Amino acid sequence: MLNNIGTTEIVVIALVILVFFGGKKLPELAKGLADAIREFKKSASDDDEDNGKKKSK
């Protein structure tokens, strides 16, 4: 699905986001997104460890 996105489309999307949120909010949004991704990965790895423990019993 995302294989057909070219450079022009990415630039247009970035400009729309910049106009919509403004330059001052973007670092705050990026930090929040990074925290959410980090928490998701941590939760997923914890879940994998829990499943491994249950299977070994």
PyMOL commands that set and color helices and strands:
alter all, ss='L'
color gray80, all
select helices_A, chain A and resi 2-4+7-21+26-56
alter helices_A, ss='H'
color red, helices_A
deselect
rebuild
show_as cartoon
